[in-house]
């Protein structure tokens, strides 16, 4: 398991934009599984939506991308000298709303490595049910 302190060594994100809490599975250059515990205290619930809080789909995709970023950077021989930039999203689908109290599990597989580019396929699940899915691309660059 990779805790929040180690996650922050790979990702530059901080509150309120660090959207994953821990990594529960990691296979170098292959697969990663991250967890986000969604609470009513999330800052986005104030406006999305008052009286009917739903985690914004774009933040589910961002959390998925951050999970992929941990996979890419932890697999790099010099992660402290690198940063990863999100490049594209394809085939994004939102299946069910994510609510306060849900625990989201992000499962990502590395599809392709081409030079500094990484392509991932991911799903977000709550209680084993897919709530979102997407393919995404990111680039690792020097800091």
C-alpha positions in Angstrom: 0.0 0.0 0.0 1.2 3.5 -0.8 0.0 6.2 1.7 -0.7 9.8 1.2 2.8 10.9 2.2 4.4 8.9 -0.6 1.7 9.9 -3.1 2.7 13.5 -2.5 6.3 12.7 -3.4 5.1 11.7 -6.9 2.3 14.3 -7.5 2.5 18.1 -7.2 -1.2 18.4 -6.2 -2.2 19.5 -2.8 -5.4 20.3 -1.0 -8.0 20.9 -2.3 -6.9 19.3 -5.6 -5.1 16.1 -4.4 -8.0 13.7 -5.1 -6.6 10.3 -4.2 -6.0 9.0 -0.6 -4.0 5.8 -1.1 -2.8 3.3 -3.6 -3.8 -0.3 -2.7 -2.3 -2.1 -5.7 0.7 -1.3 -7.8 2.4 -3.3 -10.6 5.3 -1.3 -12.1 4.6 -0.3 -15.7 1.4 -2.3 -15.7 -1.4 -1.5 -13.3 -2.5 0.6 -10.3 -5.5 0.8 -8.0 -6.2 4.0 -6.1 -8.8 4.9 -3.5 -10.7 8.2 -2.8 -12.9 8.4 0.2 -15.6 10.9 -0.6 -16.9 13.0 2.3 -19.5 15.7 2.6 -16.6 18.0 3.6 -15.2 18.1 0.1 -15.1 21.8 -1.0 -16.9 21.1 -4.4 -20.1 19.9 -2.6 -20.9 23.5 -1.6 -21.8 24.4 -5.1 -22.3 20.9 -6.8 -25.2 20.8 -5.9 -26.7 22.5 -2.8 -29.2 20.0 -1.3 -28.1 17.3 -3.7 -24.3 16.8 -3.4 -22.8 14.9 -6.4 -19.0 14.6 -7.1 -18.3 16.4 -10.4 -17.5 13.9 -13.2 -14.5 16.0 -14.3 -13.1 15.5 -10.8 -13.5 11.7 -11.1 -11.5 11.9 -14.3 -8.9 14.1 -12.6 -8.6 11.6 -9.7 -8.3 8.8 -12.3 -5.5 10.8 -14.0 -3.7 11.3 -10.7 -3.8 7.6 -10.0 -2.3 7.0 -13.4 0.3 9.7 -12.6 1.5 7.7 -9.6 1.8 4.6 -11.8 3.9 6.4 -14.4 6.1 8.3 -12.0 6.7 5.5 -9.5 7.7 3.3 -12.5 10.2 6.0 -13.6 13.9 5.5 -12.6 14.2 9.2 -11.5 10.7 10.2 -10.3 11.9 13.2 -8.2 13.2 14.8 -11.3 10.0 14.4 -13.3 6.4 15.7 -13.5 3.5 14.3 -15.5 1.1 16.4 -17.6 -2.4 15.2 -18.5 -2.7 15.4 -22.3 -6.0 13.9 -23.4 -9.2 12.0 -22.5 -11.1 9.7 -24.8 -14.1 7.5 -24.4 -15.1 9.1 -21.1 -18.4 7.9 -19.8 -20.2 8.6 -16.5 -22.5 5.8 -15.4 -23.7 6.7 -11.9 -23.4 9.7 -9.5 -20.8 9.6 -6.7 -22.2 10.7 -3.4 -20.8 11.7 0.0 -19.9 8.5 1.9 -18.9 6.6 -1.2 -15.4 5.1 -1.6 -14.2 5.3 -5.2 -11.8 2.7 -6.5 -9.8 3.8 -9.5 -8.4 0.8 -11.5 -6.0 1.8 -14.3 -4.0 -0.3 -16.8 -1.1 1.0 -18.7 -1.9 0.4 -22.4 1.1 1.9 -24.2 4.4 3.5 -23.5 5.9 5.6 -26.3 8.9 7.6 -25.4 7.7 10.0 -22.7 4.0 9.4 -23.4 1.8 7.0 -21.4 -1.7 5.8 -22.4 -4.0 4.4 -19.7 -7.4 2.8 -19.6 -9.3 3.3 -16.3 -12.5 2.7 -14.5 -13.9 4.2 -11.3 -16.0 1.9 -9.2 -18.2 2.3 -6.1 -19.1 -0.9 -4.4 -18.0 -2.9 -7.4 -20.2 -0.9 -9.8 -18.6 1.2 -12.6 -19.4 4.9 -12.1 -17.0 6.3 -14.7 -14.5 5.1 -17.3 -12.1 6.7 -19.7 -8.9 6.3 -21.7 -6.3 9.0 -21.1 -2.9 10.1 -22.2 -0.1 11.8 -20.2 3.4 13.0 -20.8 6.4 12.7 -18.4 8.7 15.7 -18.6 11.7 17.0 -16.6 10.9 19.4 -13.8 
